[in-house]
Amino acid sequence: MPIDEILESNVQFLNAWRFFARHSPTGEVLDLPDVHIASSNVSWMMLNVAFLRAPLKTEEELKRAAAAAAGYFAPRGNAWMLAVCEDWLAPELRPRAAELLAPYGLKTGMDTTGMVTDRLVEPVRPLPELEFRQAVDTKGRNDVADINAHAYDAPRDMVRAALDVPAYFAGEGLGVGYVGYRNGEAASSTTVFPIDGVAYVALVATMTQHRKLGCAEAVIRKALAEAERTQGLRRTVLHATAAGYPVYLRMGYRPVTRIHFYMAAASAT
């Protein structure tokens, strides 16, 4: 039976963020009637996310989802995001989504492309020589955090606090995180989570001075090779930013859907 890859992309995203939330000391996972909550309840909004439960046909359904998400996050005071799959909105809703979500404190944020592959293709260019280290200690976790803070223009201490969780990177059936070092500097990071027999790729980022050299591709390939060696995971799913999209295409990923993030600022409690 063919895989519904749009559904797979949404479920993988949700379950990866549930992984973050379940292993965070402050995290919570809830399945509300109108929305799924997968929140680490940290200051960094990237780990506080609400997800649609199913495709939506009407304005009222979208509003109920936003209201439920806001009802959860607003009392807690942290910034958060609502993930909206483009293919899960009726065509007439798509151009009006930002307008409909604005009353709930949500503003248009980043867009991502859900991508998948069953097998990476060979590199199309030589990759840089990096020193790969698994992020199994505080330094490694801080390096992953610092690279991502730089890439997403977020406060370093905020991201360090959110990602200082051993289970995210420790391996042995949990997340496997790697940092690639170039010329002695932490250059690029990747984490792979085993989600329902699939390798989900997250926290991919590269420091500005090391970009356009193939560092991200090199560290992704390292992390995926380890996931396949230790857990037999071959199929992989990820959600690409605009910057990462060309990299993933070169590696053999193909697009299956688009997911838009609407962002809400921290609120006073």
Buried (B, 14 or more C-beta within 10 A) or exposed (E): EEEEBBBBBBBBBBBBBBBBBEBBEEBBBEEBEBBBBBBBBBBBBBBBBBBBBEBBEEBEBBBBBBBBBBEBBBEBEBBBBBBBBBBBBEEEBBEEBBEBBEEBBBEEBBBBBBBBBEEBEEEEEEBBEBEBBBBBEEEBBBBBBBBBBBBBEBEEEBBBBBBBBBBBBBBEEBBBBBBBBBEEEBBBBBBBBBBEEBBBBBBBBBBEEBBEBBBBBBBBBBBBEBBBEEBEBBBBBBBBBEEBBEBBBBBBBEBBBBBBBBBBEBBEE
